């Protein structure tokens, strides 16, 4: 995570459930408040990902019932 050009932070405290059943592009977003006692910042975050059918790398054949997230 990058805040004001600094990347010392490595996580957010929010937990989300990512749907993986249907192909498509998904976006999850949220808002958190820093845990600092003085002058905490409001952190707005967004995570985008794509779900696709899994394919065998050698043949390109679909793998029944399996998905990949990119």
Secondary structure, DSSP 8 states (H G I E B T S, - for coil): --BTTB------S-------SS-EEEEEEEEEE---SSS--EEEEEEEEEEEEEE-TTT--EEEEEEEE-
